[in-house]
Amino acid sequence: MNPPLDSNGRRAFTLIEMMIVVAIMAIIMTMGVPIVYRVFHKEALTQAVTEVVEVCSHARARAILQGHMTQVVFHPKEGRVELDGGGGTSVAESGAVVAATGTVPAGSGLSTKFSDQLTLQMLDVNLSEYKDADLAYVRFYPNGTCDEMTLILQSNETTRQKGVRLEVTTGLASILNQAELEALRDGRL
């Protein structure tokens, strides 16, 4: 069967054929909506852990590139983490480096605030527990090293846990996998 001809004698698609193609495209695009949603709307637990890793990475980079110690400040009771002096530094008349004041905008990679849906389960800095403290400082040094730190957050809705650990000799932050979390609970790590 030959396709129909238009008024000028050329072959063309019918309206039904065009509607079927559009319907198939709509079905395929609808199947992609959940994937796109997950990409742009991370779970609170995943987002918090990712943002803590980002803050620690910025602190390490700043310490190495600027050649002086940098601190990440944890506020366990408030559920906040920020890079100390995140607003930058300035040189005073005496030549001393002074941290600039001002708040660091969320999402800048220099600070984060945990969702109310999360509970801080563990914050160890240099093998001391700071979960219930007002402040905890993690220092990053110009040679690439840092204080030891382990952070575990738990979702209030699903009781899932995720954690972040700083490797002391390289200062690199890594997300703890399920086996490492279980080893921490059992006291093997």
N, C-alpha and C positions, 0 to 999 in steps of 0.2 A: 504494500500500500504506500503510495506516495504522499508526502505532506501536502497540505492544501496550499494553494497559490493565493497571493494577495491580488489586489485590483490591477497591479502593474505586471502580473505574471511571475512574480518572484515567490520563492518558497518562504513560509513564515510559521512561527509557533502559534498554536491556538491559545485562547485564554485559559482553558482547562490545564494545558501543559504548564503554562506559566504559574498558575495557582498551585499545582502540585509541587513544583520546584520551590516556591516560596514556603510552602508548608513543611517540606523536608528541611529547609534551612532553619526554620523556626524551631523545629524539634531538636535539631543538633545544637543550636544556640542555647536552648533551654537546659539541655543536659550539662552544659558548661557552667551554669550559674552557681551551683554549690562549690565548685572548685575555685572560681573567681572570688566568691564570698570568703572562703577560708584564707585565701591569700591576703586579702585586705583587712580581715577582722580576725586577728589571732586570738586564741584563748588567753585569758588573763595570766595564767601560770606561765605559758610559753613566752608571752610578751615580756613579763617581768624578768624572767631569767635571761632572755636575749638582751634586754636593756641593761641589766647589771653587767653582763659580759662586755657590752659596748662601752659603758662608763669605765670599767677597768682597763680596757684596751686603750681608751683615750688617755687615761692616767699614765699608763706605761709609756706610750708614745711621747707624751709631754715630758716625762722625766728624762727619757733618753735624748730627745731632740733639744731640750732646753738646758740639759746638764745639771739639773737640781732635783732634789727629792720632791715628789708630788704625793698628795694624800687623797684617798677616797674616804669620805665621811659617811658612815652609816648611822641613821637615826632609827634604831630598832622599834622603839615605841610608836613612832609616827609612820613607819614604813617608807622612809625616804632614803635615797642614796644620792650623793652628789660629789662631784669633783671639787676639792677644796680650792677656792680661788678660781672657780669656773668662769668668772667674769674677766679673767686675764690678770696680768701683773703689770706693775709700773715701777719705775725706779724713782725713789724719793731723792730729795736733795742730798741726803747723806750718802747716797749710793746703795742703800739697802733695797732689796726687792720687797715690795709690799703688794699683797693681794688686793685686787680691786674689789670693791663691794658691789653688791647687786645680786639679784636673783638670776638663776640660770633657767632659761625656758625649758619646759618639759619637751622631750622629743629631740633635744639638741645633741644627745649622746653624752652630755655632761652631767645629767641628773635624771632621776626617775622616782616615781612614787608608786608603791604597790597598790593594787586594787584592794578594795574592802573585802573582796571574795577570797583573799589569800591570808594565810597565817604564817608567820615566821616560826619555823620549827627549830632552826639551829643557826647560830652565827658564831663561829669560832675564829678568833684571830690569834695567831701564834699559840694555839692550843689552849686558849682561855675562852670561856663562854661569855658572849656579850648579848645574848638574846633579850635579856631584861634590862640592859643598860640604856642610859640616855644616849650615849654616843659611843661609837667604835671607829677607830682610825686604822686604815690599811695603807702602809707606805710603799711607794714605788721609787726605786733608786735609779740614778743615771746609768749604772752598769747593767741594767735590765733585770735585776732581782727585785723581790718584793717580800712583804710579810706573808706568812702562810694564812690562808683564809678559806673557810668552807661555809657556804650558805645553803640552807635547805628551806624551800617554801612549800606549803601545802595548800591545795585548793579546798575551800570549805564545802564546796558542792560535791566533789567527786572523791575526796580524800587522796587524790593523786599527788605525788611529790616530784619536785625537780630540784636540782641543786647546781651550784657553781663552785668550782674549786680553783684556787690560784696555785700554779706551780711555782715554787719558791725560787728556783734557780733561773728560770726564764721569765717569770712574771706574766706568763700567758694564762688567760682565763679559759676554762673548759667547762662544758655542761656535763654533769654527772649522768651516767646511764643507769638503768634500773639495777644492774648487778652491783654497781658501786654504791648506790643508795642502800641496798640490802646489806652490803658489807659494813657500811657505817652503822646501821641499826644493830648489827650483830657484834659490833666492836672489833671487826677484823681489819678495818682500814684506818 
